Amino acid sequence: MRKWAGKIKVLGPISDRQMLATAFPKDAPALRNEFNAYLSELKASGFYDRLVDKYYPGIRRFFPEYFAKTH
Protein backbone atom coordinates (compact mmCIF):
# COMPACT_ATOMS: atom_id res chain seq x y z
CA MET A 1 0.00 0.00 0.00
CA ARG A 2 2.83 2.40 0.78
CA LYS A 3 4.36 1.72 -2.62
CA TRP A 4 1.33 3.21 -4.38
CA ALA A 5 0.34 5.80 -1.80
CA GLY A 6 -2.04 8.32 -3.32
CA LYS A 7 -2.64 6.17 -6.39
CA ILE A 8 -5.13 3.62 -5.02
CA LYS A 9 -7.69 3.67 -2.27
CA VAL A 10 -8.99 0.64 -0.39
CA LEU A 11 -12.33 1.26 1.28
CA GLY A 12 -12.44 -1.87 3.38
CA PRO A 13 -10.91 -5.27 3.89
CA ILE A 14 -9.86 -6.91 0.63
CA SER A 15 -11.00 -10.30 1.95
CA ASP A 16 -12.42 -11.84 5.07
CA ARG A 17 -10.01 -12.86 7.80
CA GLN A 18 -8.47 -16.23 7.01
CA MET A 19 -6.80 -18.78 9.23
CA LEU A 20 -3.73 -20.23 7.52
CA ALA A 21 -1.28 -22.90 8.57
CA THR A 22 1.63 -24.93 7.35
CA ALA A 23 0.67 -28.52 6.54
CA PHE A 24 2.74 -31.66 6.26
CA PRO A 25 1.90 -35.21 5.21
CA LYS A 26 1.00 -37.43 8.16
CA ASP A 27 3.80 -39.80 7.20
CA ALA A 28 6.46 -37.04 7.40
CA PRO A 29 6.86 -36.18 11.11
CA ALA A 30 10.60 -35.60 10.63
CA LEU A 31 9.89 -32.93 8.03
CA ARG A 32 7.41 -31.22 10.36
CA ASN A 33 9.88 -31.37 13.24
CA GLU A 34 12.66 -29.85 11.12
CA PHE A 35 10.35 -27.08 9.96
CA ASN A 36 9.31 -26.34 13.55
CA ALA A 37 12.97 -26.21 14.64
CA TYR A 38 13.79 -23.87 11.74
CA LEU A 39 10.85 -21.60 12.51
CA SER A 40 11.79 -21.49 16.19
CA GLU A 41 15.34 -20.45 15.23
CA LEU A 42 14.01 -17.71 12.93
CA LYS A 43 11.80 -16.35 15.69
CA ALA A 44 14.49 -16.54 18.38
CA SER A 45 16.97 -14.67 16.17
CA GLY A 46 14.48 -11.90 15.36
CA PHE A 47 14.73 -12.65 11.63
CA TYR A 48 11.08 -13.78 11.48
CA ASP A 49 9.93 -10.38 12.76
CA ARG A 50 12.15 -8.59 10.24
CA LEU A 51 10.65 -10.64 7.40
CA VAL A 52 7.11 -9.95 8.60
CA ASP A 53 7.82 -6.22 8.84
CA LYS A 54 9.48 -6.14 5.40
CA TYR A 55 6.84 -8.05 3.46
CA TYR A 56 3.70 -7.22 5.48
CA PRO A 57 4.13 -3.66 6.75
CA GLY A 58 1.28 -2.63 9.00
CA ILE A 59 0.14 -6.20 9.70
CA ARG A 60 0.70 -5.77 13.43
CA ARG A 61 -2.11 -3.20 13.47
CA PHE A 62 -4.54 -5.69 11.90
CA PHE A 63 -3.56 -8.72 14.00
CA PRO A 64 -2.35 -7.30 17.32
CA GLU A 65 -3.54 -10.36 19.23
CA TYR A 66 -1.20 -12.59 17.24
CA PHE A 67 1.85 -10.37 17.50
CA ALA A 68 1.29 -9.61 21.19
CA LYS A 69 2.28 -13.21 21.93
CA THR A 70 5.89 -14.23 22.21
CA HIS A 71 6.87 -16.14 19.05
Secondary structure by P-SEA (a helix, b strand, c coil): ccccccccccccccccbbbbbbbbccccaaaaaaaaaaaaaaaaaaaaaaaaaaccccccccccccccccc
